[in-house]
Amino acid sequence: MRGREITLWLDERWYDALSKHLKGETLEEHLENVLDEMCNQLPQREYERISHELWAEQQAEKEAREATRRFAVFHVTEGGSADYFLTEEEIESNADDIYEHYDATNNNASKNGNHNFNARTELRISERQRLMVRAQLSFNDSWSNGNSLNTYFPISGADSILLQNWNDNDNRSLNTGVNGNYFLRIGEKAGRTLHVSFNANYSTNNSGGENYSEKAENDPIQQKSNSDNYNYSLNGGVTYAEPIGSHAQATIGYNVNYNKSNADRLTNLFDWETGEYNEFISPEYSNRNNTDYLTQRVGPGFRFSNDGTTVSAQVNYQNVRMNSDREYPAVYVLPEKTFHNITYSVMTRIKINMENRIMVRLNSRTSNPSVTQLQDVVDISNVNNIRSGNPKLQPSYSHRLNMSYNHSGIEKGTTFSIYVGGSKNQRQIVDSVVMNQPGYEIYSPDGEFLTTLSSTGRYSKPVNLSGDWSYNGGISYGFPLNFMGCNFNIGAHGSYNQSPSILNGVINRSKYVSGGGSVSLSSNFSEYVDFNLSYSPNYNKVTNTMSDNGNNEYMRHSAWGNVRVVFGFGLTLWANGNYSQYVGLSENSKRLNNTDFICNFAIGMKVLRKMGEVQLTVNDAFNRNTGFSRSWNSMYMQNSRNEIIGRYYGIRFTYNLRRYGQTRKGEVIDEGGVRRNNSRGNRPMGIPGGRPMGGPGGRPGGFGGPGGGPGRIG
């Protein structure tokens, strides 16, 4: 398809005036409409001829591209609207050089010291006034050292590439703050109150160290950097509450937050010829930025509560203004960014009777892009992971809905619950990644050439992308087994998630389906014998629209159990075990041991009139912990095996300052000094694994979004 680019030069004053005059469209959009109208005014025969030729050329190009399905997609956000454009140019693909997988071996050492001080005071000024003030001070001094070896394996079968990276860093941070709350009861009407809050924080972070990284072309870079960052914030808010009748309350609130941060990074490069660091600062690897955030939020609220039923609602208008500038290596002032958002939160909790409850929760939230993401700066300090900001980013906006029903059979000791949920994330901030493109040139915002990507290099830039959503649900039922004196629980859960990403200009959508169940048995017959057994199978399937290489379908089987026996003369025995196995992993994943079987044992003896206890423990008694785990996001799937401590032994002494033994009738104090009832009622039901009915994925239970990092899916 032939094309001709038309460039129009327009004085900025004319551009601004015309843009203000136009309503509902940009000047560029208006000009496109004018061109469309002019084309429609052509003679009918000529219009049909050109249209037919264009259609034929488009069909031919479409058929030629259909085999590979490779399109270049660009996301443009302007004037609050988001558009996607497809290019007509052929994209060159280095498919033979794409790395299917890599192995990474990491060795890390660290030392960390923390010092914390906290103070709290509460002053009751009068019967109507109360003041609470908290202060905190913390200091951290840490050191870290790491060394990694990464082996890349090309799909083409070419020789693997071994790269080394290491770092040695010191870090010091200081954080101090004070916050207060003032409460005032106004008049004689119960519930009419005024709440004033304030908060002030100041923090600094100073770090320095060396790091070394290699490109695939054996072009190592060693650098020494010093970073100084400081941040302070001021926050204040006021909320007025007015009672409505005897069961409802209306509120109106205003909150303002000011945040200022400065970030400096100065870097010296290592000169391989002299064997010393250069005295001058390298501008390519250094920057100095200042940022100011002003956030204001105002909105009404409502709450109703009566006889176990609660309804609450809150709507807020939020205005965020951000100013940022770069002082080094070149002066750059980011135009003031203003974000307008409306957030809401609605919650309904209905108590049908003593045994049945329903809850519905609907809310929205926004996430503003960080300063680093908005700064038009290219960070090449890591030659294998180059990052750039994007001043055109818009805040992400998500909606979440959760509904649940819970039943507790008091007489029969049964429990039943069911939940469904979902979420949708608009304008999700994701990384547009360029990788496996050796020779790809990277330029500064000013057009200055910076570097090129190696065959193992990666260049990422944040963009807004829609299409992130999820659904999930679960059900569980628990009942007592009277003939065994135990409780039995059974449950099932499922989820469906979709996450977008951009790789080499192509939009990829990762779809993740997960489903599974669980059964558990817990003792309920004696306070001297306690055990729990559980089994949970989980099915997982990951598919990608861009390539089949990342697709996978597998099962994970998990079993867990523990037992505790307390003898009358102060002796206690513990044992627990955990078994997990992955079935159906890819061939590359099978190279790792994906089965874990961990058993721990302990024996404890009460001493010093049962106020103390000596424990002997053995962890991973059979030395079978492989440390295998799997994680994923829309860009990759990762299998990890951590070199961890195997079998080891320990001894522990505990002295309890609280009394231990029988108190008033029907009540005992356990080994931890916690007062509890001696009755053996039915235990609360839940899905084994500590996460109530949540799917095995890395996304949170309920309406979960992707969260920023790879999610655990098993």
C-alpha positions as CSV (number, residue, x, y, z in Angstrom):
1,M,0.0,0.0,0.0
2,R,1.4,3.3,-1.1
3,G,1.1,6.2,1.3
4,R,2.1,9.9,1.5
5,E,2.8,11.7,4.7
6,I,1.4,15.2,5.0
7,T,3.1,17.5,7.6
8,L,1.3,20.7,8.7
9,W,3.2,23.3,10.6
10,L,1.0,25.4,12.8
11,D,1.9,28.1,15.3
12,E,1.2,26.8,18.8
13,R,-1.0,29.8,19.6
14,W,-3.3,28.9,16.6
15,Y,-3.2,25.2,17.7
16,D,-4.3,26.1,21.3
17,A,-7.0,28.4,20.1
18,L,-8.5,25.9,17.6
19,S,-8.3,23.1,20.2
20,K,-10.3,25.2,22.7
21,H,-12.8,26.1,20.0
22,L,-13.5,22.4,19.1
23,K,-15.8,20.5,21.3
24,G,-15.7,16.7,21.8
25,E,-12.7,16.2,19.5
26,T,-9.1,17.1,19.0
27,L,-7.7,19.2,16.2
28,E,-6.2,16.1,14.6
29,E,-9.5,14.2,14.7
30,H,-11.2,17.3,13.1
31,L,-8.7,17.4,10.3
32,E,-9.2,13.7,9.7
33,N,-13.0,14.3,9.4
34,V,-12.4,17.1,6.9
35,L,-10.3,14.8,4.7
36,D,-13.0,12.1,4.9
37,E,-15.6,14.7,3.7
38,M,-13.4,15.8,0.9
39,C,-13.0,12.2,-0.3
40,N,-16.7,11.7,-0.2
41,Q,-17.2,14.7,-2.6
42,L,-15.1,13.0,-5.3
43,P,-17.0,11.8,-8.4
44,Q,-18.8,8.5,-7.7
45,R,-16.9,6.4,-10.3
46,E,-13.5,7.7,-9.1
47,Y,-14.4,7.2,-5.5
48,E,-15.5,3.6,-6.1
49,R,-12.4,2.8,-8.2
50,I,-10.0,4.0,-5.5
51,S,-12.0,2.3,-2.7
52,H,-12.0,-1.0,-4.6
53,E,-8.2,-0.8,-5.2
54,L,-7.6,0.0,-1.5
55,W,-9.8,-2.9,-0.5
56,A,-8.0,-5.3,-2.8
57,E,-4.6,-4.2,-1.6
58,Q,-5.7,-4.5,2.0
59,Q,-7.1,-8.0,1.5
60,A,-3.8,-9.1,-0.2
61,E,-1.7,-7.7,2.6
62,K,-4.0,-9.3,5.2
63,E,-3.7,-12.7,3.6
64,A,0.1,-12.3,3.5
65,R,0.2,-11.4,7.2
66,E,-2.4,-13.8,8.4
67,A,0.0,-16.8,8.5
68,T,2.1,-15.1,11.2
69,R,-0.6,-12.8,12.8
70,R,2.0,-10.2,13.5
71,F,0.8,-6.6,13.8
72,A,2.4,-3.6,15.3
73,V,0.0,-2.0,17.8
74,F,0.6,1.4,19.3
75,H,-1.4,2.8,22.2
76,V,-1.9,6.6,22.3
77,T,-3.6,8.4,25.1
78,E,-4.5,12.0,24.4
79,G,-7.2,14.3,25.8
80,G,-8.5,11.6,28.1
81,S,-9.2,9.1,25.3
82,A,-7.2,6.0,24.4
83,D,-6.7,4.9,20.8
84,Y,-5.0,1.9,19.2
85,F,-3.4,2.1,15.8
86,L,-2.2,-0.7,13.5
87,T,0.7,-0.1,11.3
88,E,0.8,-1.2,7.6
89,E,4.5,-2.0,7.7
90,E,5.9,-5.6,7.8
91,I,7.5,-6.4,11.2
92,E,10.8,-8.2,11.0
93,S,10.9,-11.2,13.3
94,N,14.0,-12.9,14.6
95,A,12.0,-16.0,15.6
96,D,15.0,-18.2,15.4
97,D,16.8,-16.2,18.0
98,I,14.0,-16.1,20.6
99,Y,15.1,-17.6,23.8
100,E,12.6,-20.2,25.0
101,H,14.0,-20.5,28.5
102,Y,16.9,-19.8,30.7
103,D,18.5,-21.0,33.9
104,A,19.5,-18.7,36.6
105,T,21.7,-19.4,39.6
106,N,21.7,-16.8,42.3
107,N,23.8,-16.5,45.4
108,N,22.9,-13.7,47.8
109,A,24.1,-12.5,51.2
110,S,22.7,-9.7,53.3
111,K,23.0,-8.1,56.7
112,N,20.3,-5.9,58.1
113,G,20.0,-3.9,61.2
114,N,16.8,-2.1,62.4
115,H,16.2,0.3,65.2
116,N,12.6,1.4,66.0
117,F,11.1,3.8,68.5
118,N,7.3,4.3,69.0
119,A,5.4,6.4,71.4
120,R,1.7,6.9,71.9
121,T,-0.3,9.3,74.1
122,E,-4.0,9.8,74.6
123,L,-5.4,13.0,76.2
124,R,-9.0,13.3,77.3
125,I,-9.5,17.0,77.2
126,S,-13.1,16.9,78.3
127,E,-16.2,14.8,78.2
128,R,-16.6,15.9,74.6
129,Q,-13.0,16.1,73.4
130,R,-10.3,13.5,73.0
131,L,-6.8,13.7,71.4
132,M,-4.6,10.8,70.4
133,V,-1.0,11.3,69.1
134,R,1.5,8.7,67.9
135,A,5.2,9.2,67.0
136,Q,7.7,6.8,65.4
137,L,11.3,6.8,64.5
138,S,13.2,4.1,62.7
139,F,16.7,3.6,61.3
140,N,17.9,0.9,59.0
141,D,21.4,0.0,58.1
142,S,21.8,-2.9,55.6
143,W,24.3,-4.5,53.3
144,S,23.7,-6.9,50.4
145,N,25.9,-8.8,48.0
146,G,24.7,-10.9,45.1
147,N,26.1,-12.9,42.2
148,S,24.1,-14.5,39.4
149,L,24.9,-16.8,36.5
150,N,22.2,-16.8,33.7
151,T,22.3,-19.4,31.0
152,Y,20.1,-18.7,27.9
153,F,19.0,-21.5,25.6
154,P,17.9,-20.4,22.1
155,I,15.0,-22.2,20.3
156,S,17.1,-22.5,17.2
157,G,19.4,-24.9,19.0
158,A,22.4,-22.6,18.9
159,D,25.0,-22.6,21.7
160,S,23.8,-21.4,25.0
161,I,25.0,-18.1,26.4
162,L,26.4,-17.7,29.9
163,L,26.2,-14.2,31.5
164,Q,27.3,-13.0,34.9
165,N,26.0,-10.2,37.1
166,W,27.1,-9.1,40.5
167,N,26.4,-6.3,43.0
168,D,27.7,-5.0,46.3
169,N,25.6,-2.3,48.0
170,D,25.2,-0.5,51.3
171,N,22.0,1.2,52.3
172,R,21.0,3.5,55.1
173,S,17.5,4.9,55.7
174,L,15.8,7.1,58.2
175,N,12.1,7.4,58.7
176,T,10.3,9.6,61.2
177,G,6.7,10.7,61.6
178,V,3.9,11.9,63.8
179,N,0.2,11.5,63.4
180,G,-2.8,12.6,65.5
181,N,-6.5,12.3,65.8
182,Y,-8.9,14.8,67.4
183,F,-12.4,13.8,68.2
184,L,-15.2,16.3,69.2
185,R,-18.8,15.5,70.1
186,I,-21.0,18.4,69.0
187,G,-24.1,19.3,71.0
188,E,-26.3,16.9,72.9
189,K,-27.4,14.8,69.9
190,A,-25.7,11.4,70.0
191,G,-23.6,10.6,67.0
192,R,-23.0,14.2,65.9
193,T,-19.2,14.3,65.8
194,L,-16.2,16.0,64.2
195,H,-13.0,14.1,63.5
196,V,-9.8,15.9,62.5
197,S,-6.6,13.9,61.6
198,F,-3.1,15.0,60.7
199,N,0.1,13.2,59.7
200,A,3.6,14.3,58.9
201,N,6.4,12.0,57.7
202,Y,10.0,12.5,56.7
203,S,12.3,9.9,55.3
204,T,15.7,9.6,53.7
205,N,17.5,6.8,51.9
206,N,21.2,6.8,51.0
207,S,22.8,4.0,49.1
208,G,26.0,3.3,47.4
209,G,27.7,0.4,45.8
210,E,29.1,-1.4,42.7
211,N,27.5,-3.6,40.2
212,Y,28.7,-5.5,37.1
213,S,26.7,-6.8,34.2
214,E,27.4,-8.4,30.8
215,K,25.8,-8.2,27.4
216,A,25.6,-11.3,25.2
217,E,28.3,-9.7,23.0
218,N,30.7,-9.8,25.9
219,D,30.5,-6.0,26.5
220,P,30.7,-5.8,30.3
221,I,29.8,-2.7,32.2
222,Q,30.9,-2.0,35.8
223,Q,29.7,1.0,37.6
224,K,29.8,2.6,41.0
225,S,26.7,4.6,42.0
226,N,25.6,6.8,44.9
227,S,22.0,7.5,45.4
228,D,20.4,10.1,47.8
229,N,16.7,10.2,48.1
230,Y,14.5,12.1,50.5
231,N,10.7,12.4,50.9
232,Y,8.4,14.3,53.1
233,S,4.6,14.3,53.2
234,L,1.9,16.3,55.0
235,N,-1.6,14.9,55.4
236,G,-4.7,16.4,57.0
237,G,-8.4,15.5,57.0
238,V,-11.7,16.5,58.5
239,T,-14.9,14.4,58.7
240,Y,-18.3,15.6,60.0
241,A,-20.9,13.0,61.0
242,E,-24.6,13.8,61.4
243,P,-27.0,11.2,62.8
244,I,-30.2,10.4,60.9
245,G,-32.8,8.8,63.2
246,S,-31.5,6.2,65.6
247,H,-29.9,3.8,63.2
248,A,-28.3,5.9,60.3
249,Q,-25.6,8.4,60.0
250,A,-24.5,10.7,57.1
251,T,-20.9,12.0,56.8
252,I,-19.0,14.5,54.7
253,G,-15.2,14.5,54.6
254,Y,-12.3,16.3,53.0
255,N,-8.7,15.1,52.9
256,V,-5.5,16.7,51.5
257,N,-2.1,15.2,51.1
258,Y,1.1,16.9,49.9
259,N,4.2,14.8,49.0
260,K,7.6,16.0,47.9
261,S,10.5,13.8,46.9
262,N,14.0,14.3,45.5
263,A,16.0,11.5,43.9
264,D,19.7,11.8,42.9
265,R,21.8,9.1,41.3
266,L,25.4,9.8,40.4
267,T,27.4,7.1,38.6
268,N,31.1,6.6,37.8
269,L,32.0,4.0,35.1
270,F,34.9,1.6,35.4
271,D,37.7,2.1,32.9
272,W,39.0,-1.3,31.8
273,E,42.2,0.2,30.4
274,T,43.3,2.0,33.6
275,G,41.7,-0.5,36.0
276,E,40.1,2.4,37.9
277,Y,36.9,4.3,38.0
278,N,36.6,7.5,36.0
279,E,36.6,10.6,38.1
280,F,33.9,12.3,36.1
281,I,30.2,11.5,36.5
282,S,28.7,9.5,33.6
283,P,25.5,11.4,32.4
284,E,24.1,8.4,30.6
285,Y,23.8,6.5,34.0
286,S,23.0,9.4,36.3
287,N,19.9,11.6,37.0
288,R,18.5,14.1,39.5
289,N,14.7,14.5,39.8
290,N,12.3,16.5,41.9
291,T,8.6,15.7,42.2
292,D,5.6,17.3,44.0
293,Y,2.3,15.5,44.5
294,L,-0.9,17.3,45.8
295,T,-3.9,15.0,46.3
296,Q,-7.3,16.3,47.4
297,R,-10.3,14.1,48.1
298,V,-13.9,15.1,49.1
299,G,-17.1,13.2,49.3
300,P,-20.2,12.2,51.2
301,G,-20.9,8.9,53.0
302,F,-23.9,7.1,54.5
303,R,-24.2,4.3,57.0
304,F,-27.2,2.3,58.4
305,S,-27.0,-0.3,61.0
306,N,-29.8,-2.1,62.8
307,D,-30.3,-5.6,64.2
308,G,-27.2,-7.1,62.5
309,T,-27.9,-5.5,59.1
310,T,-25.4,-2.9,57.9
311,V,-25.5,-0.8,54.7
312,S,-22.7,1.7,54.0
313,A,-21.8,3.8,51.0
314,Q,-19.1,6.3,50.1
315,V,-18.4,8.4,47.0
316,N,-15.3,10.5,46.6
317,Y,-14.0,13.0,44.1
318,Q,-10.3,12.9,43.9
319,N,-8.0,15.5,42.3
320,V,-4.3,14.8,41.9
321,R,-1.8,17.4,40.6
322,M,1.8,16.4,40.0
323,N,4.8,18.6,39.1
324,S,8.2,17.1,38.2
325,D,11.4,18.3,36.8
326,R,14.8,16.8,36.0
327,E,17.9,18.8,36.8
328,Y,20.5,16.4,35.5
329,P,21.9,15.3,33.0
330,A,19.7,17.8,31.1
331,V,17.0,20.2,32.4
332,Y,13.6,18.9,31.7
333,V,10.3,20.2,33.2
334,L,7.4,17.8,32.9
335,P,4.2,19.7,32.2
336,E,1.9,19.7,35.2
337,K,-0.2,16.5,35.3
338,T,-3.7,16.6,36.7
339,F,-5.8,13.5,37.3
340,H,-9.5,13.5,38.1
341,N,-11.2,10.4,39.5
342,I,-14.4,9.4,41.0
343,T,-14.2,6.4,43.4
344,Y,-17.1,4.7,45.2
345,S,-17.6,2.0,47.9
346,V,-20.8,0.2,48.7
347,M,-21.1,-2.6,51.3
348,T,-24.2,-4.4,52.5
349,R,-24.2,-7.0,55.3
350,I,-27.5,-8.7,55.9
351,K,-28.2,-10.8,59.0
352,I,-31.1,-13.0,58.0
353,N,-31.1,-14.8,61.4
354,M,-28.6,-16.2,63.8
355,E,-27.4,-18.8,61.3
356,N,-27.5,-17.1,57.9
357,R,-25.7,-14.0,56.6
358,I,-25.2,-12.3,53.2
359,M,-22.6,-9.8,52.2
360,V,-22.2,-7.7,49.0
361,R,-19.3,-5.4,48.5
362,L,-18.8,-3.1,45.4
363,N,-16.0,-0.6,45.1
364,S,-13.6,1.1,42.8
365,R,-10.1,2.3,43.2
366,T,-7.5,4.2,41.2
367,S,-3.8,3.9,41.0
368,N,-1.8,6.8,39.8
369,P,1.4,6.2,37.9
370,S,4.6,6.6,39.9
371,V,7.1,9.4,39.3
372,T,9.6,7.0,37.8
373,Q,6.9,5.8,35.3
374,L,6.0,9.4,34.3
375,Q,9.6,10.7,34.0
376,D,10.7,11.0,30.4
377,V,14.1,9.4,31.4
378,V,15.8,6.3,30.0
379,D,17.6,4.2,32.7
380,I,20.4,2.2,31.2
381,S,22.2,1.4,34.4
382,N,21.4,-2.3,33.8
383,V,22.4,-3.1,30.3
384,N,20.2,-6.2,30.2
385,N,17.1,-4.5,31.6
386,I,16.8,-1.0,30.2
387,R,13.7,1.0,31.4
388,S,12.1,4.2,30.2
389,G,9.3,6.4,31.6
390,N,6.1,7.7,29.8
391,P,4.8,11.2,30.5
392,K,1.5,10.3,28.7
393,L,0.4,7.7,31.3
394,Q,-3.1,7.9,32.8
395,P,-4.2,6.4,36.2
396,S,-5.5,2.9,36.2
397,Y,-9.1,2.5,37.3
398,S,-10.6,-0.8,38.6
399,H,-14.0,-2.0,39.7
400,R,-14.5,-4.9,42.1
401,L,-17.6,-6.9,43.2
402,N,-17.8,-9.6,45.9
403,M,-20.8,-11.5,47.1
404,S,-20.9,-14.2,49.7
405,Y,-23.4,-16.3,51.7
406,N,-22.6,-17.9,55.0
407,H,-24.5,-20.4,57.1
408,S,-23.6,-21.7,60.6
409,G,-25.8,-24.5,61.9
410,I,-25.7,-24.0,65.6
411,E,-27.5,-27.1,66.6
412,K,-25.9,-29.6,64.1
413,G,-22.5,-27.9,64.1
414,T,-22.5,-27.5,60.3
415,T,-21.1,-24.7,58.2
416,F,-21.8,-23.7,54.6
417,S,-20.5,-20.8,52.5
418,I,-20.5,-19.8,48.9
419,Y,-18.9,-16.7,47.2
420,V,-18.5,-15.2,43.7
421,G,-16.5,-12.2,42.7
422,G,-15.0,-10.4,39.8
423,S,-13.0,-7.4,38.7
424,K,-12.3,-5.2,35.7
425,N,-9.2,-2.9,35.4
426,Q,-9.4,0.0,32.9
427,R,-6.2,1.6,31.7
428,Q,-4.0,-0.9,33.4
429,I,-0.4,0.2,33.6
430,V,1.8,-2.5,32.0
431,D,5.2,-2.7,30.4
432,S,5.6,-2.6,26.6
433,V,8.7,-4.8,26.2
434,V,11.2,-5.1,23.4
435,M,13.4,-8.2,23.7
436,N,15.2,-10.7,21.5
437,Q,15.9,-7.8,19.1
438,P,19.7,-7.5,18.9
439,G,20.8,-4.2,17.5
440,Y,17.6,-2.4,18.5
441,E,18.6,1.3,19.0
442,I,17.5,3.2,22.1
443,Y,17.5,7.0,22.1
444,S,17.0,9.6,24.8
445,P,13.9,11.8,24.8
446,D,16.1,14.5,23.2
447,G,16.9,12.2,20.3
448,E,20.4,11.4,21.4
449,F,21.6,7.8,20.7
450,L,22.2,5.9,23.9
451,T,22.8,2.2,23.3
452,T,21.6,-0.9,21.4
453,L,20.0,-4.0,22.8
454,S,22.0,-7.2,23.0
455,S,20.5,-10.6,22.1
456,T,19.7,-11.0,25.8
457,G,18.7,-7.4,26.4
458,R,15.3,-6.1,27.4
459,Y,13.8,-2.6,26.9
460,S,10.6,-1.8,28.7
461,K,8.3,1.3,28.8
462,P,5.0,1.6,30.8
463,V,1.8,2.1,28.8
464,N,-1.9,2.0,29.5
465,L,-3.7,-1.1,28.3
466,S,-7.2,-2.3,28.9
467,G,-8.5,-5.9,29.0
468,D,-7.5,-6.9,32.5
469,W,-10.3,-8.8,34.3
470,S,-11.0,-11.8,36.4
471,Y,-13.8,-13.9,37.8
472,N,-13.7,-16.4,40.7
473,G,-16.0,-18.3,43.0
474,G,-16.0,-21.0,45.6
475,I,-18.1,-23.2,47.8
476,S,-17.4,-25.1,51.0
477,Y,-19.3,-27.3,53.5
478,G,-18.3,-28.5,57.0
479,F,-19.9,-30.9,59.4
480,P,-19.0,-33.0,62.5
481,L,-18.3,-36.7,62.4
482,N,-19.7,-37.7,65.7
483,F,-18.6,-41.3,65.6
484,M,-15.0,-40.1,65.2
485,G,-15.2,-36.9,67.3
486,C,-13.8,-35.0,64.3
487,N,-14.8,-32.2,61.9
488,F,-14.9,-32.8,58.1
489,N,-14.6,-30.0,55.6
490,I,-15.0,-30.1,51.8
491,G,-14.7,-27.3,49.3
492,A,-14.2,-26.3,45.7
493,H,-13.1,-23.2,43.9
494,G,-12.4,-21.8,40.4
495,S,-11.2,-18.7,38.7
496,Y,-10.6,-17.2,35.3
497,N,-8.2,-14.3,34.7
498,Q,-7.0,-12.4,31.7
499,S,-4.0,-10.1,31.6
500,P,-2.7,-8.0,28.7
501,S,0.9,-7.2,27.7
502,I,2.8,-5.9,24.7
503,L,5.9,-7.7,23.4
504,N,7.8,-6.4,20.4
505,G,4.8,-4.3,19.4
506,V,2.3,-7.2,19.5
507,I,-0.5,-7.3,22.1
508,N,-0.6,-10.6,24.0
509,R,-3.4,-11.6,26.3
510,S,-2.6,-14.3,28.8
511,K,-5.6,-16.3,30.0
512,Y,-5.4,-18.4,33.2
513,V,-8.0,-20.9,34.3
514,S,-7.7,-22.5,37.7
515,G,-10.0,-24.9,39.6
516,G,-9.7,-27.3,42.4
517,G,-11.0,-28.6,45.6
518,S,-10.0,-29.6,49.1
519,V,-10.9,-32.0,51.9
520,S,-9.8,-31.8,55.5
521,L,-10.3,-33.7,58.7
522,S,-9.6,-32.1,62.2
523,S,-9.7,-33.6,65.6
524,N,-12.4,-32.5,68.1
525,F,-12.4,-35.0,70.9
526,S,-9.6,-34.1,73.3
527,E,-7.5,-31.1,74.4
528,Y,-4.5,-33.5,74.7
529,V,-4.6,-34.8,71.1
530,D,-4.8,-32.5,68.2
531,F,-4.4,-33.3,64.5
532,N,-5.3,-32.0,61.1
533,L,-5.2,-33.7,57.7
534,S,-6.0,-32.1,54.3
535,Y,-5.6,-32.8,50.6
536,S,-6.0,-30.3,47.8
537,P,-5.8,-31.0,44.0
538,N,-5.6,-27.9,41.7
539,Y,-5.9,-27.8,37.9
540,N,-4.2,-24.9,36.1
541,K,-4.2,-23.9,32.4
542,V,-2.3,-20.9,30.9
543,T,-2.8,-19.8,27.3
544,N,-1.4,-16.9,25.3
545,T,-2.8,-15.3,22.2
546,M,0.6,-14.3,20.7
547,S,2.4,-17.6,20.9
548,D,1.8,-21.2,21.9
549,N,5.2,-21.5,23.4
550,G,4.0,-20.2,26.8
551,N,0.9,-22.4,27.0
552,N,0.8,-25.0,29.7
553,E,-1.7,-27.2,31.4
554,Y,-0.8,-29.0,34.6
555,M,-2.0,-30.3,38.0
556,R,-0.7,-29.7,41.5
557,H,-1.4,-32.1,44.3
558,S,-0.9,-31.0,47.9
559,A,-1.3,-32.9,51.1
560,W,-0.7,-31.6,54.6
561,G,-1.0,-32.9,58.1
562,N,0.0,-32.2,61.7
563,V,-0.4,-33.9,65.1
564,R,0.3,-32.8,68.6
565,V,0.1,-35.0,71.7
566,V,0.3,-33.5,75.2
567,F,1.2,-35.9,78.1
568,G,0.2,-35.3,81.7
569,F,3.8,-34.9,83.0
570,G,4.6,-31.9,80.8
571,L,5.9,-33.7,77.7
572,T,4.6,-32.6,74.3
573,L,5.3,-34.2,70.9
574,W,4.7,-32.4,67.5
575,A,4.9,-33.7,64.0
576,N,3.9,-32.1,60.7
577,G,4.4,-32.9,57.0
578,N,3.7,-31.3,53.7
579,Y,3.7,-33.1,50.3
580,S,3.3,-31.3,46.9
581,Q,3.7,-32.5,43.3
582,Y,3.4,-30.9,39.9
583,V,2.0,-33.1,37.1
584,G,2.0,-32.2,33.4
585,L,4.8,-29.6,33.3
586,S,6.6,-28.8,30.1
587,E,9.7,-30.8,29.1
588,N,12.0,-28.0,30.2
589,S,10.3,-27.8,33.6
590,K,10.8,-31.5,34.1
591,R,14.5,-30.9,34.4
592,L,13.8,-29.6,37.8
593,N,12.7,-31.8,40.7
594,N,9.0,-30.7,41.1
595,T,8.1,-32.9,44.1
596,D,8.5,-31.8,47.7
597,F,8.0,-33.8,50.9
598,I,8.9,-32.0,54.1
599,C,8.5,-33.5,57.6
600,N,9.3,-31.7,60.8
601,F,9.4,-33.1,64.4
602,A,9.7,-31.6,67.8
603,I,9.7,-32.7,71.4
604,G,9.1,-30.3,74.3
605,M,9.3,-30.6,78.1
606,K,7.9,-28.2,80.7
607,V,10.4,-27.1,83.3
608,L,10.6,-24.6,86.2
609,R,7.1,-25.4,87.5
610,K,5.7,-25.4,84.0
611,M,6.6,-21.7,83.5
612,G,9.4,-22.7,81.0
613,E,9.8,-25.1,78.2
614,V,12.7,-26.7,76.4
615,Q,12.2,-27.9,72.8
616,L,14.3,-30.0,70.5
617,T,13.4,-29.8,66.8
618,V,14.4,-31.3,63.5
619,N,13.4,-29.6,60.3
620,D,13.1,-31.4,57.0
621,A,13.9,-34.7,58.7
622,F,14.2,-36.6,55.4
623,N,16.0,-33.9,53.5
624,R,13.5,-33.8,50.7
625,N,12.8,-30.0,50.4
626,T,13.6,-29.1,46.8
627,G,12.3,-25.5,47.0
628,F,10.4,-25.8,43.7
629,S,7.8,-23.1,42.8
630,R,6.1,-21.8,39.7
631,S,5.0,-18.2,39.0
632,W,3.6,-16.4,36.0
633,N,2.5,-13.1,34.5
634,S,1.4,-12.0,31.1
635,M,5.0,-11.9,29.8
636,Y,6.5,-15.1,31.1
637,M,6.2,-18.3,33.1
638,Q,8.9,-19.0,35.6
639,N,9.9,-22.3,37.3
640,S,12.2,-21.8,40.3
641,R,14.2,-24.1,42.5
642,N,15.8,-22.5,45.5
643,E,18.9,-23.8,47.2
644,I,17.7,-23.9,50.7
645,I,18.9,-25.3,54.0
646,G,18.0,-29.0,54.2
647,R,17.8,-31.0,57.3
648,Y,18.8,-29.1,60.5
649,Y,18.4,-29.4,64.2
650,G,17.5,-26.8,66.8
651,I,17.0,-26.2,70.5
652,R,14.7,-23.5,72.0
653,F,14.0,-22.4,75.5
654,T,10.8,-20.4,76.3
655,Y,9.8,-18.9,79.6
656,N,6.2,-17.7,80.1
657,L,5.6,-14.9,82.6
658,R,1.9,-15.7,82.6
659,R,0.2,-18.3,84.8
660,Y,-0.4,-21.6,83.2
661,G,-3.1,-23.9,84.3
662,Q,-6.8,-24.1,85.2
663,T,-8.6,-20.8,85.9
664,R,-12.3,-20.5,86.5
665,K,-14.7,-23.3,85.5
666,G,-14.8,-24.1,81.8
667,E,-11.7,-22.0,81.0
668,V,-8.0,-22.9,80.6
669,I,-4.8,-21.1,79.7
670,D,-2.9,-22.8,77.0
671,E,0.9,-23.1,76.5
672,G,1.0,-19.6,75.0
673,G,-0.8,-18.0,77.9
674,V,-4.0,-17.5,75.9
675,R,-7.3,-17.8,77.8
676,R,-9.8,-20.0,76.0
677,N,-12.9,-22.0,76.7
678,N,-12.5,-25.7,77.4
679,S,-15.6,-26.7,75.4
680,R,-14.9,-28.5,72.1
681,G,-17.2,-26.9,69.7
682,N,-17.1,-27.3,66.0
683,R,-14.0,-25.5,64.4
684,P,-14.5,-22.8,61.8
685,M,-14.5,-24.2,58.4
686,G,-12.0,-23.2,55.8
687,I,-10.1,-24.4,52.8
688,P,-6.7,-25.9,53.9
689,G,-3.7,-23.9,53.2
690,G,-4.5,-20.8,55.2
691,R,-6.3,-19.0,52.5
692,P,-10.1,-19.2,52.8
693,M,-11.5,-20.5,49.6
694,G,-9.1,-18.5,47.5
695,G,-7.9,-19.9,44.2
696,P,-4.3,-21.2,44.1
697,G,-3.3,-18.3,41.9
698,G,-1.2,-15.3,42.8
699,R,-4.1,-13.0,42.6
700,P,-5.9,-12.2,45.8
701,G,-9.1,-13.9,46.7
702,G,-12.2,-12.1,45.6
703,F,-12.0,-9.6,42.8
704,G,-8.3,-9.6,42.4
705,G,-6.2,-7.7,39.9
706,P,-2.8,-8.6,38.7
707,G,-0.8,-6.7,41.2
708,G,2.3,-5.9,39.9
709,G,4.4,-8.8,39.9
710,P,4.2,-12.4,38.9
711,G,1.5,-14.4,40.6
712,R,2.0,-17.7,42.2
713,I,-0.2,-20.3,40.6
714,G,0.4,-23.3,42.5
